């Protein structure tokens, strides 16, 4: 169980780094999904199932909307060129 929690922590850090150091916006979204799923799994392994579900729904839903808005702005600016 200890190795599993350490693995989740490593995946959470890698997901956060993927969000921070993204070159294209799509890799940032993949990192965001990875960090959200792993963070929820980490809380689930601690026995906080309701907070895990709330974190997953609110964080992933809210941040995904920000990325969709960013995608639409980038696509709109590329169509004008």
PDB file of N, CA, C and O in Angstrom:
ATOM      1  N   UNK A   1       0.827  -1.196   0.000  1.00  0.00           N
ATOM      2  CA  UNK A   1       0.000   0.000   0.000  1.00  0.00           C
ATOM      3  C   UNK A   1       0.869   1.257   0.000  1.00  0.00           C
ATOM      4  O   UNK A   1       0.515   2.267  -0.609  1.00  0.00           O
ATOM      5  N   UNK A   2       2.007   1.186   0.687  1.00  0.00           N
ATOM      6  CA  UNK A   2       2.895   2.341   0.737  1.00  0.00           C
ATOM      7  C   UNK A   2       3.441   2.677  -0.648  1.00  0.00           C
ATOM      8  O   UNK A   2       3.531   3.846  -1.023  1.00  0.00           O
ATOM      9  N   UNK A   3       3.803   1.640  -1.401  1.00  0.00           N
ATOM     10  CA  UNK A   3       4.312   1.888  -2.751  1.00  0.00           C
ATOM     11  C   UNK A   3       3.235   2.461  -3.660  1.00  0.00           C
ATOM     12  O   UNK A   3       3.528   3.279  -4.532  1.00  0.00           O
ATOM     13  N   UNK A   4       2.003   2.041  -3.463  1.00  0.00           N
ATOM     14  CA  UNK A   4       0.904   2.568  -4.266  1.00  0.00           C
ATOM     15  C   UNK A   4       0.691   4.051  -3.993  1.00  0.00           C
ATOM     16  O   UNK A   4       0.485   4.826  -4.928  1.00  0.00           O
ATOM     17  N   UNK A   5       0.737   4.455  -2.735  1.00  0.00           N
ATOM     18  CA  UNK A   5       0.567   5.865  -2.377  1.00  0.00           C
ATOM     19  C   UNK A   5       1.742   6.692  -2.902  1.00  0.00           C
ATOM     20  O   UNK A   5       1.550   7.816  -3.366  1.00  0.00           O
ATOM     21  N   UNK A   6       2.954   6.143  -2.832  1.00  0.00           N
ATOM     22  CA  UNK A   6       4.112   6.841  -3.392  1.00  0.00           C
ATOM     23  C   UNK A   6       4.003   6.972  -4.912  1.00  0.00           C
ATOM     24  O   UNK A   6       4.385   7.994  -5.483  1.00  0.00           O
ATOM     25  N   UNK A   7       3.484   5.938  -5.557  1.00  0.00           N
ATOM     26  CA  UNK A   7       3.265   5.996  -6.994  1.00  0.00           C
ATOM     27  C   UNK A   7       2.235   7.062  -7.348  1.00  0.00           C
ATOM     28  O   UNK A   7       2.420   7.804  -8.313  1.00  0.00           O
ATOM     29  N   UNK A   8       1.153   7.147  -6.579  1.00  0.00           N
ATOM     30  CA  UNK A   8       0.146   8.188  -6.815  1.00  0.00           C
ATOM     31  C   UNK A   8       0.740   9.577  -6.615  1.00  0.00           C
ATOM     32  O   UNK A   8       0.434  10.499  -7.372  1.00  0.00           O
ATOM     33  N   UNK A   9       1.585   9.729  -5.602  1.00  0.00           N
ATOM     34  CA  UNK A   9       2.231  11.018  -5.380  1.00  0.00           C
ATOM     35  C   UNK A   9       3.143  11.407  -6.527  1.00  0.00           C
ATOM     36  O   UNK A   9       3.169  12.570  -6.931  1.00  0.00           O
ATOM     37  N   UNK A  10       3.895  10.446  -7.060  1.00  0.00           N
ATOM     38  CA  UNK A  10       4.767  10.712  -8.197  1.00  0.00           C
ATOM     39  C   UNK A  10       3.958  11.084  -9.430  1.00  0.00           C
ATOM     40  O   UNK A  10       4.325  12.012 -10.152  1.00  0.00           O
ATOM     41  N   UNK A  11       2.864  10.375  -9.681  1.00  0.00           N
ATOM     42  CA  UNK A  11       2.007  10.702 -10.822  1.00  0.00           C
ATOM     43  C   UNK A  11       1.354  12.072 -10.660  1.00  0.00           C
ATOM     44  O   UNK A  11       1.167  12.790 -11.643  1.00  0.00           O
ATOM     45  N   UNK A  12       1.008  12.437  -9.432  1.00  0.00           N
ATOM     46  CA  UNK A  12       0.425  13.755  -9.192  1.00  0.00           C
ATOM     47  C   UNK A  12       1.435  14.864  -9.499  1.00  0.00           C
ATOM     48  O   UNK A  12       1.085  15.881 -10.099  1.00  0.00           O
ATOM     49  N   UNK A  13       2.675  14.664  -9.090  1.00  0.00           N
ATOM     50  CA  UNK A  13       3.724  15.650  -9.381  1.00  0.00           C
ATOM     51  C   UNK A  13       3.985  15.729 -10.883  1.00  0.00           C
ATOM     52  O   UNK A  13       4.149  16.823 -11.423  1.00  0.00           O
ATOM     53  N   UNK A  14       4.027  14.589 -11.562  1.00  0.00           N
ATOM     54  CA  UNK A  14       4.236  14.597 -13.009  1.00  0.00           C
ATOM     55  C   UNK A  14       3.076  15.266 -13.749  1.00  0.00           C
ATOM     56  O   UNK A  14       3.291  15.960 -14.743  1.00  0.00           O
ATOM     57  N   UNK A  15       1.861  15.062 -13.271  1.00  0.00           N
ATOM     58  CA  UNK A  15       0.719  15.745 -13.877  1.00  0.00           C
ATOM     59  C   UNK A  15       0.787  17.248 -13.674  1.00  0.00           C
ATOM     60  O   UNK A  15       0.469  18.019 -14.579  1.00  0.00           O
ATOM     61  N   UNK A  16       1.203  17.666 -12.479  1.00  0.00           N
ATOM     62  CA  UNK A  16       1.373  19.094 -12.225  1.00  0.00           C
ATOM     63  C   UNK A  16       2.471  19.706 -13.078  1.00  0.00           C
ATOM     64  O   UNK A  16       2.338  20.836 -13.548  1.00  0.00           O
ATOM     65  N   UNK A  17       3.558  18.964 -13.281  1.00  0.00           N
ATOM     66  CA  UNK A  17       4.630  19.453 -14.155  1.00  0.00           C
ATOM     67  C   UNK A  17       4.177  19.524 -15.609  1.00  0.00           C
ATOM     68  O   UNK A  17       4.595  20.419 -16.344  1.00  0.00           O
ATOM     69  N   UNK A  18       3.337  18.600 -16.024  1.00  0.00           N
ATOM     70  CA  UNK A  18       2.806  18.641 -17.392  1.00  0.00           C
ATOM     71  C   UNK A  18       1.924  19.865 -17.596  1.00  0.00           C
ATOM     72  O   UNK A  18       1.899  20.433 -18.688  1.00  0.00           O
ATOM     73  N   UNK A  19       1.209  20.272 -16.573  1.00  0.00           N
ATOM     74  CA  UNK A  19       0.389  21.483 -16.680  1.00  0.00           C
ATOM     75  C   UNK A  19       1.273  22.722 -16.696  1.00  0.00           C
ATOM     76  O   UNK A  19       1.013  23.663 -17.446  1.00  0.00           O
ATOM     77  N   UNK A  20       2.319  22.726 -15.868  1.00  0.00           N
ATOM     78  CA  UNK A  20       3.170  23.909 -15.755  1.00  0.00           C
ATOM     79  C   UNK A  20       4.067  24.103 -16.972  1.00  0.00           C
ATOM     80  O   UNK A  20       4.290  25.238 -17.396  1.00  0.00           O
ATOM     81  N   UNK A  21       4.582  23.025 -17.538  1.00  0.00           N
ATOM     82  CA  UNK A  21       5.536  23.124 -18.633  1.00  0.00           C
ATOM     83  C   UNK A  21       4.955  22.671 -19.959  1.00  0.00           C
ATOM     84  O   UNK A  21       5.636  22.010 -20.743  1.00  0.00           O
ATOM     85  N   UNK A  22       3.717  23.017 -20.215  1.00  0.00           N
ATOM     86  CA  UNK A  22       3.104  22.578 -21.466  1.00  0.00           C
ATOM     87  C   UNK A  22       3.482  23.523 -22.594  1.00  0.00           C
ATOM     88  O   UNK A  22       3.421  24.743 -22.444  1.00  0.00           O
ATOM     89  N   UNK A  23       3.868  22.955 -23.713  1.00  0.00           N
ATOM     90  CA  UNK A  23       4.079  23.756 -24.906  1.00  0.00           C
ATOM     91  C   UNK A  23       2.771  23.875 -25.682  1.00  0.00           C
ATOM     92  O   UNK A  23       2.286  24.993 -25.861  1.00  0.00           O
ATOM     93  N   UNK A  24       2.180  22.784 -26.147  1.00  0.00           N
ATOM     94  CA  UNK A  24       0.826  22.917 -26.702  1.00  0.00           C
ATOM     95  C   UNK A  24      -0.213  22.823 -25.588  1.00  0.00           C
ATOM     96  O   UNK A  24       0.047  22.240 -24.535  1.00  0.00           O
ATOM     97  N   UNK A  25      -1.372  23.392 -25.824  1.00  0.00           N
ATOM     98  CA  UNK A  25      -2.417  23.383 -24.804  1.00  0.00           C
ATOM     99  C   UNK A  25      -2.960  21.985 -24.545  1.00  0.00           C
ATOM    100  O   UNK A  25      -3.453  21.710 -23.451  1.00  0.00           O
ATOM    101  N   UNK A  26      -2.877  21.096 -25.535  1.00  0.00           N
ATOM    102  CA  UNK A  26      -3.438  19.762 -25.360  1.00  0.00           C
ATOM    103  C   UNK A  26      -2.675  18.957 -24.314  1.00  0.00           C
ATOM    104  O   UNK A  26      -3.280  18.200 -23.554  1.00  0.00           O
ATOM    105  N   UNK A  27      -1.350  19.112 -24.267  1.00  0.00           N
ATOM    106  CA  UNK A  27      -0.592  18.364 -23.258  1.00  0.00           C
ATOM    107  C   UNK A  27      -0.884  18.897 -21.862  1.00  0.00           C
ATOM    108  O   UNK A  27      -0.817  18.140 -20.894  1.00  0.00           O
ATOM    109  N   UNK A  28      -1.200  20.161 -21.736  1.00  0.00           N
ATOM    110  CA  UNK A  28      -1.605  20.705 -20.447  1.00  0.00           C
ATOM    111  C   UNK A  28      -2.926  20.127 -19.980  1.00  0.00           C
ATOM    112  O   UNK A  28      -3.110  19.869 -18.790  1.00  0.00           O
ATOM    113  N   UNK A  29      -3.837  19.926 -20.901  1.00  0.00           N
ATOM    114  CA  UNK A  29      -5.130  19.327 -20.545  1.00  0.00           C
ATOM    115  C   UNK A  29      -4.947  17.872 -20.122  1.00  0.00           C
ATOM    116  O   UNK A  29      -5.601  17.418 -19.183  1.00  0.00           O
ATOM    117  N   UNK A  30      -4.079  17.145 -20.793  1.00  0.00           N
ATOM    118  CA  UNK A  30      -3.810  15.749 -20.411  1.00  0.00           C
ATOM    119  C   UNK A  30      -3.177  15.705 -19.024  1.00  0.00           C
ATOM    120  O   UNK A  30      -3.524  14.851 -18.209  1.00  0.00           O
ATOM    121  N   UNK A  31      -2.251  16.620 -18.755  1.00  0.00           N
ATOM    122  CA  UNK A  31      -1.644  16.689 -17.427  1.00  0.00           C
ATOM    123  C   UNK A  31      -2.649  17.055 -16.352  1.00  0.00           C
ATOM    124  O   UNK A  31      -2.581  16.554 -15.230  1.00  0.00           O
ATOM    125  N   UNK A  32      -3.579  17.928 -16.696  1.00  0.00           N
ATOM    126  CA  UNK A  32      -4.624  18.312 -15.749  1.00  0.00           C
ATOM    127  C   UNK A  32      -5.537  17.141 -15.409  1.00  0.00           C
ATOM    128  O   UNK A  32      -5.892  16.941 -14.247  1.00  0.00           O
ATOM    129  N   UNK A  33      -5.909  16.381 -16.408  1.00  0.00           N
ATOM    130  CA  UNK A  33      -6.750  15.204 -16.175  1.00  0.00           C
ATOM    131  C   UNK A  33      -5.994  14.182 -15.339  1.00  0.00           C
ATOM    132  O   UNK A  33      -6.555  13.596 -14.414  1.00  0.00           O
ATOM    133  N   UNK A  34      -4.717  13.967 -15.661  1.00  0.00           N
ATOM    134  CA  UNK A  34      -3.913  13.018 -14.896  1.00  0.00           C
ATOM    135  C   UNK A  34      -3.789  13.448 -13.437  1.00  0.00           C
ATOM    136  O   UNK A  34      -3.966  12.631 -12.534  1.00  0.00           O
ATOM    137  N   UNK A  35      -3.490  14.715 -13.203  1.00  0.00           N
ATOM    138  CA  UNK A  35      -3.337  15.204 -11.836  1.00  0.00           C
ATOM    139  C   UNK A  35      -4.654  15.135 -11.068  1.00  0.00           C
ATOM    140  O   UNK A  35      -4.655  14.834  -9.874  1.00  0.00           O
ATOM    141  N   UNK A  36      -5.762  15.406 -11.727  1.00  0.00           N
ATOM    142  CA  UNK A  36      -7.059  15.356 -11.055  1.00  0.00           C
ATOM    143  C   UNK A  36      -7.450  13.924 -10.692  1.00  0.00           C
ATOM    144  O   UNK A  36      -7.937  13.671  -9.590  1.00  0.00           O
ATOM    145  N   UNK A  37      -7.239  13.003 -11.608  1.00  0.00           N
ATOM    146  CA  UNK A  37      -7.579  11.602 -11.331  1.00  0.00           C
ATOM    147  C   UNK A  37      -6.694  11.043 -10.235  1.00  0.00           C
ATOM    148  O   UNK A  37      -7.178  10.362  -9.330  1.00  0.00           O
ATOM    149  N   UNK A  38      -5.400  11.324 -10.307  1.00  0.00           N
ATOM    150  CA  UNK A  38      -4.472  10.800  -9.311  1.00  0.00           C
ATOM    151  C   UNK A  38      -4.699  11.454  -7.951  1.00  0.00           C
ATOM    152  O   UNK A  38      -4.615  10.781  -6.924  1.00  0.00           O
ATOM    153  N   UNK A  39      -4.985  12.749  -7.930  1.00  0.00           N
ATOM    154  CA  UNK A  39      -5.280  13.416  -6.661  1.00  0.00           C
ATOM    155  C   UNK A  39      -6.534  12.862  -6.009  1.00  0.00           C
ATOM    156  O   UNK A  39      -6.598  12.707  -4.789  1.00  0.00           O
ATOM    157  N   UNK A  40      -7.530  12.564  -6.833  1.00  0.00           N
ATOM    158  CA  UNK A  40      -8.751  11.955  -6.291  1.00  0.00           C
ATOM    159  C   UNK A  40      -8.484  10.546  -5.782  1.00  0.00           C
ATOM    160  O   UNK A  40      -9.016  10.141  -4.748  1.00  0.00           O
ATOM    161  N   UNK A  41      -7.665   9.806  -6.506  1.00  0.00           N
ATOM    162  CA  UNK A  41      -7.303   8.466  -6.052  1.00  0.00           C
ATOM    163  C   UNK A  41      -6.492   8.496  -4.772  1.00  0.00           C
ATOM    164  O   UNK A  41      -6.621   7.615  -3.923  1.00  0.00           O
ATOM    165  N   UNK A  42      -5.662   9.507  -4.639  1.00  0.00           N
ATOM    166  CA  UNK A  42      -4.863   9.659  -3.424  1.00  0.00           C
ATOM    167  C   UNK A  42      -5.771   9.918  -2.218  1.00  0.00           C
ATOM    168  O   UNK A  42      -5.597   9.312  -1.161  1.00  0.00           O
ATOM    169  N   UNK A  43      -6.731  10.815  -2.382  1.00  0.00           N
ATOM    170  CA  UNK A  43      -7.687  11.054  -1.300  1.00  0.00           C
ATOM    171  C   UNK A  43      -8.551   9.834  -1.036  1.00  0.00           C
ATOM    172  O   UNK A  43      -8.911   9.561   0.109  1.00  0.00           O
ATOM    173  N   UNK A  44      -8.883   9.105  -2.080  1.00  0.00           N
ATOM    174  CA  UNK A  44      -9.685   7.892  -1.913  1.00  0.00           C
ATOM    175  C   UNK A  44      -8.919   6.835  -1.119  1.00  0.00           C
ATOM    176  O   UNK A  44      -9.513   6.100  -0.330  1.00  0.00           O
ATOM    177  N   UNK A  45      -7.608   6.758  -1.323  1.00  0.00           N
ATOM    178  CA  UNK A  45      -6.814   5.789  -0.558  1.00  0.00           C
ATOM    179  C   UNK A  45      -6.710   6.183   0.916  1.00  0.00           C
ATOM    180  O   UNK A  45      -6.453   5.335   1.770  1.00  0.00           O
ATOM    181  N   UNK A  46      -6.908   7.465   1.213  1.00  0.00           N
ATOM    182  CA  UNK A  46      -6.908   7.918   2.600  1.00  0.00           C
ATOM    183  C   UNK A  46      -8.264   7.734   3.272  1.00  0.00           C
ATOM    184  O   UNK A  46      -8.385   7.914   4.484  1.00  0.00           O
ATOM    185  N   UNK A  47      -9.277   7.381   2.502  1.00  0.00           N
ATOM    186  CA  UNK A  47     -10.599   7.127   3.062  1.00  0.00           C
ATOM    187  C   UNK A  47     -11.537   8.309   3.026  1.00  0.00           C
ATOM    188  O   UNK A  47     -12.561   8.299   3.709  1.00  0.00           O
ATOM    189  N   UNK A  48     -11.219   9.328   2.250  1.00  0.00           N
ATOM    190  CA  UNK A  48     -12.051  10.527   2.157  1.00  0.00           C
ATOM    191  C   UNK A  48     -12.761  10.489   0.807  1.00  0.00           C
ATOM    192  O   UNK A  48     -12.411  11.235  -0.107  1.00  0.00           O
ATOM    193  N   UNK A  49     -13.755   9.620   0.690  1.00  0.00           N
ATOM    194  CA  UNK A  49     -14.366   9.376  -0.611  1.00  0.00           C
ATOM    195  C   UNK A  49     -15.212  10.551  -1.101  1.00  0.00           C
ATOM    196  O   UNK A  49     -15.188  10.863  -2.292  1.00  0.00           O
ATOM    197  N   UNK A  50     -15.957  11.207  -0.214  1.00  0.00           N
ATOM    198  CA  UNK A  50     -16.801  12.319  -0.657  1.00  0.00           C
ATOM    199  C   UNK A  50     -15.955  13.495  -1.124  1.00  0.00           C
ATOM    200  O   UNK A  50     -16.254  14.103  -2.152  1.00  0.00           O
ATOM    201  N   UNK A  51     -14.902  13.823  -0.379  1.00  0.00           N
ATOM    202  CA  UNK A  51     -14.035  14.927  -0.777  1.00  0.00           C
ATOM    203  C   UNK A  51     -13.300  14.603  -2.083  1.00  0.00           C
ATOM    204  O   UNK A  51     -13.013  15.495  -2.881  1.00  0.00           O
ATOM    205  N   UNK A  52     -13.003  13.332  -2.286  1.00  0.00           N
ATOM    206  CA  UNK A  52     -12.371  12.913  -3.532  1.00  0.00           C
ATOM    207  C   UNK A  52     -13.296  13.164  -4.715  1.00  0.00           C
ATOM    208  O   UNK A  52     -12.860  13.664  -5.752  1.00  0.00           O
ATOM    209  N   UNK A  53     -14.553  12.823  -4.565  1.00  0.00           N
ATOM    210  CA  UNK A  53     -15.524  13.047  -5.632  1.00  0.00           C
ATOM    211  C   UNK A  53     -15.731  14.536  -5.889  1.00  0.00           C
ATOM    212  O   UNK A  53     -15.815  14.957  -7.043  1.00  0.00           O
ATOM    213  N   UNK A  54     -15.811  15.328  -4.839  1.00  0.00           N
ATOM    214  CA  UNK A  54     -15.989  16.771  -4.996  1.00  0.00           C
ATOM    215  C   UNK A  54     -14.785  17.390  -5.694  1.00  0.00           C
ATOM    216  O   UNK A  54     -14.943  18.234  -6.576  1.00  0.00           O
ATOM    217  N   UNK A  55     -13.589  16.977  -5.305  1.00  0.00           N
ATOM    218  CA  UNK A  55     -12.375  17.485  -5.944  1.00  0.00           C
ATOM    219  C   UNK A  55     -12.367  17.137  -7.421  1.00  0.00           C
ATOM    220  O   UNK A  55     -12.052  17.979  -8.262  1.00  0.00           O
ATOM    221  N   UNK A  56     -12.711  15.910  -7.732  1.00  0.00           N
ATOM    222  CA  UNK A  56     -12.701  15.478  -9.125  1.00  0.00           C
ATOM    223  C   UNK A  56     -13.702  16.269  -9.955  1.00  0.00           C
ATOM    224  O   UNK A  56     -13.372  16.738 -11.044  1.00  0.00           O
ATOM    225  N   UNK A  57     -14.916  16.419  -9.449  1.00  0.00           N
ATOM    226  CA  UNK A  57     -15.949  17.095 -10.231  1.00  0.00           C
ATOM    227  C   UNK A  57     -15.688  18.588 -10.366  1.00  0.00           C
ATOM    228  O   UNK A  57     -15.796  19.133 -11.464  1.00  0.00           O
ATOM    229  N   UNK A  58     -15.351  19.245  -9.290  1.00  0.00           N
ATOM    230  CA  UNK A  58     -15.183  20.697  -9.327  1.00  0.00           C
ATOM    231  C   UNK A  58     -13.895  21.084 -10.037  1.00  0.00           C
ATOM    232  O   UNK A  58     -13.901  21.937 -10.924  1.00  0.00           O
ATOM    233  N   UNK A  59     -12.810  20.466  -9.651  1.00  0.00           N
ATOM    234  CA  UNK A  59     -11.515  20.862 -10.210  1.00  0.00           C
ATOM    235  C   UNK A  59     -11.427  20.523 -11.689  1.00  0.00           C
ATOM    236  O   UNK A  59     -11.054  21.363 -12.508  1.00  0.00           O
ATOM    237  N   UNK A  60     -11.773  19.289 -12.022  1.00  0.00           N
ATOM    238  CA  UNK A  60     -11.662  18.890 -13.419  1.00  0.00           C
ATOM    239  C   UNK A  60     -12.680  19.623 -14.282  1.00  0.00           C
ATOM    240  O   UNK A  60     -12.358  20.025 -15.400  1.00  0.00           O
ATOM    241  N   UNK A  61     -13.887  19.801 -13.794  1.00  0.00           N
ATOM    242  CA  UNK A  61     -14.898  20.508 -14.576  1.00  0.00           C
ATOM    243  C   UNK A  61     -14.567  21.971 -14.780  1.00  0.00           C
ATOM    244  O   UNK A  61     -14.686  22.490 -15.890  1.00  0.00           O
ATOM    245  N   UNK A  62     -14.156  22.632 -13.728  1.00  0.00           N
ATOM    246  CA  UNK A  62     -13.835  24.057 -13.839  1.00  0.00           C
ATOM    247  C   UNK A  62     -12.610  24.329 -14.676  1.00  0.00           C
ATOM    248  O   UNK A  62     -12.615  25.237 -15.507  1.00  0.00           O
ATOM    249  N   UNK A  63     -11.566  23.561 -14.472  1.00  0.00           N
ATOM    250  CA  UNK A  63     -10.341  23.794 -15.218  1.00  0.00           C
ATOM    251  C   UNK A  63     -10.471  23.367 -16.672  1.00  0.00           C
ATOM    252  O   UNK A  63      -9.839  23.960 -17.545  1.00  0.00           O
ATOM    253  N   UNK A  64     -11.277  22.351 -16.947  1.00  0.00           N
ATOM    254  CA  UNK A  64     -11.487  21.948 -18.339  1.00  0.00           C
ATOM    255  C   UNK A  64     -12.217  23.042 -19.108  1.00  0.00           C
ATOM    256  O   UNK A  64     -11.962  23.238 -20.297  1.00  0.00           O
ATOM    257  N   UNK A  65     -13.111  23.746 -18.451  1.00  0.00           N
ATOM    258  CA  UNK A  65     -13.790  24.852 -19.128  1.00  0.00           C
ATOM    259  C   UNK A  65     -12.811  25.972 -19.466  1.00  0.00           C
ATOM    260  O   UNK A  65     -12.944  26.612 -20.509  1.00  0.00           O
ATOM    261  N   UNK A  66     -11.836  26.215 -18.604  1.00  0.00           N
ATOM    262  CA  UNK A  66     -10.810  27.209 -18.909  1.00  0.00           C
ATOM    263  C   UNK A  66      -9.988  26.801 -20.124  1.00  0.00           C
ATOM    264  O   UNK A  66      -9.665  27.633 -20.972  1.00  0.00           O
ATOM    265  N   UNK A  67      -9.652  25.525 -20.203  1.00  0.00           N
ATOM    266  CA  UNK A  67      -8.886  25.059 -21.353  1.00  0.00           C
ATOM    267  C   UNK A  67      -9.710  25.106 -22.629  1.00  0.00           C
ATOM    268  O   UNK A  67      -9.175  25.435 -23.688  1.00  0.00           O
ATOM    269  N   UNK A  68     -10.989  24.787 -22.558  1.00  0.00           N
ATOM    270  CA  UNK A  68     -11.841  24.869 -23.754  1.00  0.00           C
ATOM    271  C   UNK A  68     -11.932  26.317 -24.235  1.00  0.00           C
ATOM    272  O   UNK A  68     -11.915  26.578 -25.437  1.00  0.00           O
ATOM    273  N   UNK A  69     -12.028  27.247 -23.300  1.00  0.00           N
ATOM    274  CA  UNK A  69     -12.057  28.664 -23.669  1.00  0.00           C
ATOM    275  C   UNK A  69     -10.742  29.070 -24.317  1.00  0.00           C
ATOM    276  O   UNK A  69     -10.736  29.816 -25.297  1.00  0.00           O
ATOM    277  N   UNK A  70      -9.634  28.588 -23.780  1.00  0.00           N
ATOM    278  CA  UNK A  70      -8.328  28.903 -24.368  1.00  0.00           C
ATOM    279  C   UNK A  70      -8.199  28.297 -25.763  1.00  0.00           C
ATOM    280  O   UNK A  70      -7.667  28.937 -26.670  1.00  0.00           O
ATOM    281  N   UNK A  71      -8.687  27.056 -25.941  1.00  0.00           N
ATOM    282  CA  UNK A  71      -8.651  26.434 -27.260  1.00  0.00           C
ATOM    283  C   UNK A  71      -9.434  27.253 -28.269  1.00  0.00           C
ATOM    284  O   UNK A  71      -8.990  27.440 -29.402  1.00  0.00           O
ATOM    285  N   UNK A  72     -10.593  27.739 -27.863  1.00  0.00           N
ATOM    286  CA  UNK A  72     -11.426  28.501 -28.795  1.00  0.00           C
ATOM    287  C   UNK A  72     -10.773  29.835 -29.149  1.00  0.00           C
ATOM    288  O   UNK A  72     -10.881  30.290 -30.287  1.00  0.00           O
ATOM    289  N   UNK A  73     -10.102  30.464 -28.195  1.00  0.00           N
ATOM    290  CA  UNK A  73      -9.403  31.718 -28.510  1.00  0.00           C
ATOM    291  C   UNK A  73      -8.249  31.492 -29.485  1.00  0.00           C
ATOM    292  O   UNK A  73      -8.044  32.282 -30.406  1.00  0.00           O
ATOM    293  N   UNK A  74      -7.504  30.421 -29.280  1.00  0.00           N
ATOM    294  CA  UNK A  74      -6.391  30.120 -30.163  1.00  0.00           C
ATOM    295  C   UNK A  74      -6.898  29.775 -31.552  1.00  0.00           C
ATOM    296  O   UNK A  74      -6.342  30.239 -32.548  1.00  0.00           O
ATOM    297  N   UNK A  75      -7.941  28.972 -31.629  1.00  0.00           N
ATOM    298  CA  UNK A  75      -8.496  28.596 -32.933  1.00  0.00           C
ATOM    299  C   UNK A  75      -9.050  29.810 -33.660  1.00  0.00           C
ATOM    300  O   UNK A  75      -8.916  29.915 -34.879  1.00  0.00           O
ATOM    301  N   UNK A  76      -9.672  30.727 -32.928  1.00  0.00           N
ATOM    302  CA  UNK A  76     -10.230  31.927 -33.547  1.00  0.00           C
ATOM    303  C   UNK A  76      -9.126  32.830 -34.083  1.00  0.00           C
ATOM    304  O   UNK A  76      -9.253  33.397 -35.168  1.00  0.00           O
ATOM    305  N   UNK A  77      -8.040  32.964 -33.318  1.00  0.00           N
ATOM    306  CA  UNK A  77      -6.950  33.820 -33.794  1.00  0.00           C
ATOM    307  C   UNK A  77      -6.229  33.208 -34.979  1.00  0.00           C
ATOM    308  O   UNK A  77      -5.712  33.943 -35.820  1.00  0.00           O
ATOM    309  N   UNK A  78      -6.176  31.879 -35.075  1.00  0.00           N
ATOM    310  CA  UNK A  78      -5.527  31.240 -36.225  1.00  0.00           C
ATOM    311  C   UNK A  78      -6.386  31.338 -37.476  1.00  0.00           C
ATOM    312  O   UNK A  78      -5.848  31.339 -38.583  1.00  0.00           O
ATOM    313  N   UNK A  79      -7.706  31.420 -37.335  1.00  0.00           N
ATOM    314  CA  UNK A  79      -8.571  31.532 -38.506  1.00  0.00           C
ATOM    315  C   UNK A  79      -8.483  32.917 -39.122  1.00  0.00           C
ATOM    316  O   UNK A  79      -8.749  33.074 -40.314  1.00  0.00           O
ATOM    317  N   UNK A  80      -8.128  33.900 -38.361  1.00  0.00           N
ATOM    318  CA  UNK A  80      -8.060  35.271 -38.874  1.00  0.00           C
ATOM    319  C   UNK A  80      -6.792  35.524 -39.674  1.00  0.00           C
ATOM    320  O   UNK A  80      -6.715  36.509 -40.408  1.00  0.00           O
ATOM    321  N   UNK A  81      -5.800  34.656 -39.547  1.00  0.00           N
ATOM    322  CA  UNK A  81      -4.537  34.871 -40.269  1.00  0.00           C
ATOM    323  C   UNK A  81      -4.634  34.541 -41.710  1.00  0.00           C
ATOM    324  O   UNK A  81      -3.653  34.673 -42.441  1.00  0.00           O
TER     325      UNK A  81
END
